[in-house]
Amino acid sequence: MTFKRRDFLTASAALAGIAGLSPFGIRPSFAQGAEPVYKPEEGASLRLLRWTPFVKGDEDAWLANTAKFTEATGVEVRIDKESWEDIRPKAAVAANVGSGPDLVMCWFDDAHQYPDKLVDLTELANYLGGKYGGWYDGVKGYATRGDKFIAMPLTAIGNAVCYRDSHMKAAGFSEFPKDTDGFLELCKAMKAKGTPAGFPHGKAVGDGNNYAHWLLWSHGGKMVDEGGKVVINSPETLKAINYAKALYETFIPGTESWLDINNNRAFLAGQVSLTANGVSLYYASKKDPATAELAADIRTTNFPIGPVGQSVELHQTSSLLLFNHTKYPEAAKAYIKFMMEADQMNAWITGSSAYCCQPLKAFADNPVWTSDPIHAPYARASETLRPNGYAGPLGYASAGVMADYVLVDMFASAVTGQMTPEEAVVEAERRANRYYRV
């Protein structure tokens, strides 16, 4: 979709309805540096590639904010959408061939795969961080290389366990288990009642990675150590795999082929009663009268704590990257700056209904986080997330291992019986070393 001046009135009205254009009392910090000014080039136009939204309000608010930018600057912005799984390869192709979209909403540490293809956004990022209370470390790490911002931190999309409260109680549990042992027993009991669980073991860039990393980290395993040495072949990893195998036996059949959309569909269709997802699952059920009863029965909670003794979650993370093949770098920086300022960012967070968590600390006071108890497990995603490259540094290797689904495939091959747990670990070690030896 391309925005022109004639789109402004309609889009602005929609945006005002979403958030009232209120900055929620945020005021600039006196510690901020000088405000950068970006003057769009004559005749500038931009193209942004973003992920397909799971919450319509996310897209509506983003488009309305974009229309405001076009009205203010005259710069038209074309916004294209791709499925979650297609964003990464589309961005990589654009980086390699030097043409395509000017900007991309990328995943995790994708920017580290081609940092030399990106425009330096350090000046703008430092200004925004100073003005709005600083960046959360997790989202900042995905977008920085040393002291340089190679992308703009945009959001963490929280991932939490979603379940049917009545089905949990029918299985004999008065409250949701807080540890992994209790969680396994709940899944067994729910399967016995005909209301099973289901978590993705397929190449789902969001839900599959969130589940796989939680399995590993909750049992004390990790892909690499602090120095970047591959240490996936460990007793802790084998414990995580054996636990995953036990959970998999309680799942609905077919989860090894699930992508990010499949667990949503299965839950809304009543095929599973427990999964993990963004808050989008709740809102998808609320908007359809046919699933109103299901919506009232949904509860959300953070993942159970495993033998490691602490909450460890990945969460989905997205950054805005700007390719250096753009013809209009000043216009692109002006667009990013506009979209990250308080009026626009708060409207987007509100419109997203707790789906998109703020990257800057000042926006944590947005009322959306306390407007519904369902939002609670998602409210601190940006603050609590653990980067996928844990415990080593983020960079080409961590990005490559995630893009190649090394961890996701390790669990999938073991739980389905394609490999023994020991074989799966050795294969994951071999594949990870291909990146970490570069």
Disulfide bonds with the S-S distance in Angstrom:
none
